[in-house]
Amino acid sequence: MSTYAPNEFAAKVGAIIASLDAALSTGVKQAITLTNRAAIALLSGGRKADPWTYPVPIRTPGGLRANQATAMASPISGYVINTSAYAVAIHSGLVPEWAGRGKHRMTQRTPRPFLDDAVAQVQPLTVVQGNVEEALKAWA
């Protein structure tokens, strides 16, 4: 076991904390990027696939996929979002339909939860945890 002077010990602890902060931030960025890519893959189904199939068929080039985005809310948190006007309808399966005379009704179709499924595929917490564990191993 090594002994350190108080200043040396404080410097070592500070370096470990900085390393863990960097690993956590990198892990979050990596997890968000991987989740976004998985969501885009789920929005890239075959053009000739039947409606309401999954992965979501591409009907117009880039519609849902072009509106897929990521953002970092802080160094240790971020999100994946789709800003397309019809992303919620695809994700939840609730679709407004014409009901005649200027009326609409909500119809339940097959939900295609591309964001939820992307998170389930990637397991972002595991990605972040792996980065932090690697940083800890470097100091062991």
N, C-alpha and C positions, 0 to 999 in steps of 0.2 A: 504494500500500500504506500502510495506516495504522499508526502506531506508538502504542503504549499504555504507560502507566506500569505497573509490575508489578501493582499493586493493581487497576487498570482491566482489565488482561488477565485476571487471576484471576477477577474478577467476570464478565467476558464469557464465559469458558470455563465457569464455574459455571452461568450462565444457559442456555448451549447444552446442557449436560448435563441440567439440569432440564427443558428443553423436550423433549429426546429421551426422557427417562424418562417424561414425561407422554404423549408420542405413542405410545410403546411400550405403555404401560398401556391407553390408549384403544383402540389397535389390537387388542390381545388381547381386550378386552371386546367390541368390535365383531365380531371374528371368531367368538367364542363365541356371541354372540347370533344372528348370521347362520347359523351351523352348526346351532344349536338349531331355528331356524325352518325350515330345510331338512329336518331330520329329522322335525319335526312334519308337514310337507307330505307326506313319504313315508309317514307313518302315517295319512294322511287319504284313503285310496282310497274308491271308491264302495261304498255299502252293499250293493248287489245284485251286486257282483263275485263271481266264483267263489272258493272257498277257495284259498289259496296263490298268489294273484295279487299283483302289485306295481304300484303302491303298495299297502300293506297295507290291505285293506278294513276299514271301521269296522263292527264287529259289536255292540259295546256302547259306548254313548257315553262317551268319555273314558278307556277302559281304559289303553291304551298312552300316549296323548297326555297324560293327566293325570299320569303318572309320569315324564314327560320333564322334566329339570331341568339347570341349569347351576350352576357354582360357580367362584369364583376361589380357587385355591390360594395365590397370591401376587399382587402387582401385575402380574407379567409371565407368569403361567401360570394356566390354568384348564381346565375340562373340561365336557363334555356327557355326561350319563348318563341311563339309563332304569332306574328301580328296580322296574318291574313284574316280577312273578314269572315271566312267560312271555316277557319281552323277549329273553332269550338264545335261546330256542327259535325265535322269529321271525327273529332276526338270523342265527343259524347254520344253521337248518333241522333241527337235531337235536331230535326230539320224542319224549317218553316215551309209549308206548302200552301199553294193557292187554294182557297176554299170557296171562291166565287164571290162576286159582288164586292170586291175590294177587301175581302176578309182572308185571313191566313190562319192556319192551325199548325200546331207542332206535332210532328209525326216521329215516332221512335224507329230509327233504322239500326242497323248493326253498328255498334260503336267500334271505332278503330283508334284506341288510345295510344297513339304513336309516341307521345311524350312519356307516359307512364311505362310503356313497354321498353323504351330506350333506357330509362333509369333502371328497370329490372335487368336488362341485358348487361349494362355497364357496371352496375354496383358501385356508384361513385365513392361511397364510404370506404370500400376496399381499396380503391385507387389511392385515396388520400392516406389511408392507414399504411399502405405499402411505402409511400414516400417518407412518411415520418419514421417508420421502422428502419429504413435505410439510413436516415440521418442519425438515428440513435446508434446503429451498428458502427458507424464511422467514429463515434466517440467512445465506444466500449473498449 
